[in-house]
Amino acid sequence: MALQTKLSARLVRPPEMVENVGRDQLREPQVRHLEGKLWELRAMSKEGIARGFFVIAAERRVVVLHVFAKTS
């Protein structure tokens, strides 16, 4: 992953939470439900802002579809 270390770590945490304790633990602003099984990951640090998209394929199985760093 080409993201900075802190941004990368902040994007990994929410999908791990889903796998470990279930999706009921997801809250804004770190994640936002978009539609159906599609969710948006949001991360911010001094290094910048990153976004990602993932789906919850099964009860606790997460598939990250795309991650990118936001630029002006």
N, CA and C atoms as an extended XYZ file, in Angstrom:
216
Properties=species:S:1:pos:R:3:atomname:S:1:resname:S:1:resid:I:1 pbc="F F F"
N         0.846       -1.177        0.000 N   MET     1
C         0.000        0.000        0.000 CA  MET     1
C         0.888        1.236        0.000 C   MET     1
N         0.578        2.175       -0.861 N   ALA     2
C         1.408        3.357       -1.034 CA  ALA     2
C         1.089        4.477       -0.053 C   ALA     2
N         0.141        4.299        0.838 N   LEU     3
C        -0.223        5.338        1.790 CA  LEU     3
C         0.818        5.452        2.891 C   LEU     3
N         0.852        6.612        3.520 N   GLN     4
C         1.730        6.830        4.658 CA  GLN     4
C         1.326        5.890        5.796 C   GLN     4
N         2.251        5.614        6.696 N   THR     5
C         2.055        4.632        7.758 CA  THR     5
C         0.835        4.912        8.630 C   THR     5
N         0.676        6.142        9.118 N   LYS     6
C        -0.450        6.449       10.014 CA  LYS     6
C        -1.786        6.347        9.299 C   LYS     6
N        -1.847        6.822        8.070 N   LEU     7
C        -3.092        6.701        7.301 CA  LEU     7
C        -3.435        5.246        7.053 C   LEU     7
N        -2.445        4.488        6.692 N   SER     8
C        -2.638        3.069        6.424 CA  SER     8
C        -3.180        2.352        7.664 C   SER     8
N        -2.604        2.643        8.807 N   ALA     9
C        -3.043        2.013       10.056 CA  ALA     9
C        -4.481        2.389       10.393 C   ALA     9
N        -4.860        3.630       10.141 N   ARG    10
C        -6.227        4.064       10.447 CA  ARG    10
C        -7.258        3.441        9.507 C   ARG    10
N        -6.847        3.070        8.310 N   LEU    11
C        -7.772        2.420        7.381 CA  LEU    11
C        -7.907        0.928        7.641 C   LEU    11
N        -6.928        0.329        8.281 N   VAL    12
C        -6.957       -1.110        8.544 CA  VAL    12
C        -7.836       -1.432        9.750 C   VAL    12
N        -7.892       -0.547       10.702 N   ARG    13
C        -8.607       -0.810       11.962 CA  ARG    13
C       -10.104       -1.124       11.809 C   ARG    13
N       -10.914       -0.325       11.086 N   PRO    14
C       -12.352       -0.646       10.997 CA  PRO    14
C       -12.670       -2.010       10.396 C   PRO    14
N       -12.045       -2.429        9.266 N   PRO    15
C       -12.345       -3.775        8.767 CA  PRO    15
C       -11.939       -4.874        9.753 C   PRO    15
N       -10.850       -4.662       10.482 N   GLU    16
C       -10.462       -5.648       11.499 CA  GLU    16
C       -11.505       -5.726       12.607 C   GLU    16
N       -12.092       -4.573       12.964 N   MET    17
C       -13.150       -4.574       13.981 CA  MET    17
C       -14.347       -5.393       13.510 C   MET    17
N       -14.713       -5.258       12.249 N   VAL    18
C       -15.841       -6.025       11.710 CA  VAL    18
C       -15.540       -7.514       11.823 C   VAL    18
N       -14.339       -7.909       11.430 N   GLU    19
C       -13.971       -9.324       11.473 CA  GLU    19
C       -13.944       -9.856       12.900 C   GLU    19
N       -13.541       -9.029       13.868 N   ASN    20
C       -13.394       -9.491       15.242 CA  ASN    20
C       -14.664       -9.383       16.085 C   ASN    20
N       -15.409       -8.286       15.936 N   VAL    21
C       -16.560       -8.082       16.818 CA  VAL    21
C       -17.874       -7.821       16.096 C   VAL    21
N       -17.865       -7.745       14.767 N   GLY    22
C       -19.098       -7.542       14.013 CA  GLY    22
C       -19.288       -6.106       13.567 C   GLY    22
N       -20.174       -5.897       12.612 N   ARG    23
C       -20.353       -4.573       12.015 CA  ARG    23
C       -21.092       -3.579       12.898 C   ARG    23
N       -21.723       -4.031       13.962 N   ASP    24
C       -22.441       -3.123       14.846 CA  ASP    24
C       -21.515       -2.143       15.550 C   ASP    24
N       -20.221       -2.397       15.533 N   GLN    25
C       -19.247       -1.524       16.177 CA  GLN    25
C       -18.794       -0.370       15.280 C   GLN    25
N       -19.215       -0.342       14.038 N   LEU    26
C       -18.792        0.706       13.109 CA  LEU    26
C       -19.570        1.992       13.360 C   LEU    26
N       -18.848        3.095       13.426 N   ARG    27
C       -19.464        4.389       13.686 CA  ARG    27
C       -18.813        5.469       12.823 C   ARG    27
N       -19.576        6.513       12.542 N   GLU    28
C       -19.000        7.676       11.863 CA  GLU    28
C       -18.135        8.408       12.873 C   GLU    28
N       -17.109        9.094       12.533 N   PRO    29
C       -16.689        9.479       11.207 CA  PRO    29
C       -15.724        8.499       10.538 C   PRO    29
N       -15.282        7.441       11.216 N   GLN    30
C       -14.322        6.518       10.606 CA  GLN    30
C       -14.910        5.729        9.448 C   GLN    30
N       -16.153        5.352        9.546 N   VAL    31
C       -16.809        4.622        8.459 CA  VAL    31
C       -18.194        5.209        8.212 C   VAL    31
N       -18.668        5.019        6.996 N   ARG    32
C       -20.006        5.498        6.651 CA  ARG    32
C       -20.642        4.481        5.726 C   ARG    32
N       -21.865        4.100        6.043 N   HIS    33
C       -22.598        3.164        5.203 CA  HIS    33
C       -23.082        3.917        3.978 C   HIS    33
N       -22.810        3.372        2.785 N   LEU    34
C       -23.234        4.035        1.557 CA  LEU    34
C       -24.524        3.453        1.014 C   LEU    34
N       -24.495        2.136        0.698 N   GLU    35
C       -25.680        1.498        0.135 CA  GLU    35
C       -25.483       -0.005        0.156 C   GLU    35
N       -26.509       -0.734        0.523 N   GLY    36
C       -26.418       -2.198        0.538 CA  GLY    36
C       -25.261       -2.675        1.399 C   GLY    36
N       -24.332       -3.407        0.809 N   LYS    37
C       -23.173       -3.910        1.538 CA  LYS    37
C       -21.956       -2.999        1.429 C   LYS    37
N       -22.092       -1.876        0.738 N   LEU    38
C       -20.970       -0.980        0.482 CA  LEU    38
C       -20.781        0.035        1.603 C   LEU    38
N       -19.542        0.142        2.090 N   TRP    39
C       -19.166        1.073        3.149 CA  TRP    39
C       -17.981        1.906        2.704 C   TRP    39
N       -17.860        3.103        3.274 N   GLU    40
C       -16.724        3.977        3.000 CA  GLU    40
C       -15.861        4.075        4.255 C   GLU    40
N       -14.555        3.925        4.087 N   LEU    41
C       -13.581        4.133        5.163 CA  LEU    41
C       -13.071        5.560        5.056 C   LEU    41
N       -12.868        6.197        6.194 N   ARG    42
C       -12.340        7.561        6.196 CA  ARG    42
C       -11.196        7.627        7.199 C   ARG    42
N       -10.081        8.204        6.778 N   ALA    43
C        -8.934        8.350        7.676 CA  ALA    43
C        -8.304        9.713        7.468 C   ALA    43
N        -7.878       10.310        8.581 N   MET    44
C        -7.216       11.595        8.519 CA  MET    44
C        -6.066       11.588        9.525 C   MET    44
N        -4.940       12.145        9.123 N   SER    45
C        -3.794       12.309       10.005 CA  SER    45
C        -3.008       13.515        9.528 C   SER    45
N        -1.917       13.817       10.197 N   LYS    46
C        -1.074       14.926        9.763 CA  LYS    46
C        -0.518       14.679        8.366 C   LYS    46
N        -0.458       13.411        7.970 N   GLU    47
C         0.077       13.043        6.659 CA  GLU    47
C        -0.905       13.287        5.523 C   GLU    47
N        -2.178       13.469        5.841 N   GLY    48
C        -3.172       13.716        4.809 CA  GLY    48
C        -4.492       13.035        5.090 C   GLY    48
N        -5.285       12.882        4.048 N   ILE    49
C        -6.610       12.271        4.132 CA  ILE    49
C        -6.664       11.101        3.162 C   ILE    49
N        -7.253       10.012        3.609 N   ALA    50
C        -7.403        8.838        2.743 CA  ALA    50
C        -8.835        8.328        2.834 C   ALA    50
N        -9.263        7.691        1.765 N   ARG    51
C       -10.584        7.072        1.713 CA  ARG    51
C       -10.442        5.668        1.151 C   ARG    51
N       -11.394        4.837        1.493 N   GLY    52
C       -11.410        3.493        0.962 CA  GLY    52
C       -12.839        2.991        0.903 C   GLY    52
N       -13.052        1.958        0.132 N   PHE    53
C       -14.380        1.370        0.015 CA  PHE    53
C       -14.279       -0.117        0.268 C   PHE    53
N       -15.230       -0.651        1.023 N   PHE    54
C       -15.238       -2.078        1.296 CA  PHE    54
C       -16.656       -2.593        1.362 C   PHE    54
N       -16.783       -3.899        1.244 N   VAL    55
C       -18.073       -4.560        1.403 CA  VAL    55
C       -17.955       -5.593        2.504 C   VAL    55
N       -19.062       -5.833        3.155 N   ILE    56
C       -19.134       -6.908        4.131 CA  ILE    56
C       -19.769       -8.077        3.393 C   ILE    56
N       -18.922       -9.022        2.977 N   ALA    57
C       -19.355      -10.120        2.118 CA  ALA    57
C       -20.160      -11.160        2.883 C   ALA    57
N       -19.790      -11.432        4.097 N   ALA    58
C       -20.508      -12.356        4.968 CA  ALA    58
C       -20.584      -11.668        6.326 C   ALA    58
N       -21.076      -12.360        7.324 N   GLU    59
C       -21.270      -11.729        8.625 CA  GLU    59
C       -20.023      -11.017        9.135 C   GLU    59
N       -18.858      -11.637        9.007 N   ARG    60
C       -17.624      -11.020        9.490 CA  ARG    60
C       -16.487      -11.107        8.476 C   ARG    60
N       -16.816      -11.162        7.213 N   ARG    61
C       -15.803      -11.202        6.153 CA  ARG    61
C       -15.831       -9.876        5.414 C   ARG    61
N       -14.689       -9.200        5.389 N   VAL    62
C       -14.577       -7.870        4.791 CA  VAL    62
C       -13.702       -7.947        3.547 C   VAL    62
N       -14.163       -7.315        2.472 N   VAL    63
C       -13.382       -7.236        1.241 CA  VAL    63
C       -13.160       -5.759        0.932 C   VAL    63
N       -11.898       -5.317        0.996 N   VAL    64
C       -11.556       -3.933        0.675 CA  VAL    64
C       -11.438       -3.827       -0.842 C   VAL    64
N       -12.198       -2.913       -1.423 N   LEU    65
C       -12.267       -2.787       -2.865 CA  LEU    65
C       -11.262       -1.781       -3.431 C   LEU    65
N       -11.138       -0.643       -2.760 N   HIS    66
C       -10.285        0.405       -3.298 CA  HIS    66
C        -9.885        1.353       -2.167 C   HIS    66
N        -8.634        1.803       -2.182 N   VAL    67
C        -8.132        2.772       -1.191 CA  VAL    67
C        -7.340        3.828       -1.959 C   VAL    67
N        -7.503        5.091       -1.559 N   PHE    68
C        -6.758        6.163       -2.214 CA  PHE    68
C        -6.506        7.306       -1.253 C   PHE    68
N        -5.462        8.074       -1.524 N   ALA    69
C        -5.159        9.278       -0.761 CA  ALA    69
C        -5.793       10.466       -1.478 C   ALA    69
N        -6.469       11.302       -0.731 N   LYS    70
C        -7.099       12.480       -1.324 CA  LYS    70
C        -6.037       13.545       -1.580 C   LYS    70
N        -6.197       14.254       -2.681 N   THR    71
C        -5.326       15.372       -3.011 CA  THR    71
C        -6.192       16.568       -3.354 C   THR    71
N        -5.615       17.736       -3.225 N   SER    72
C        -6.376       18.964       -3.523 CA  SER    72
C        -6.563       19.126       -5.009 C   SER    72
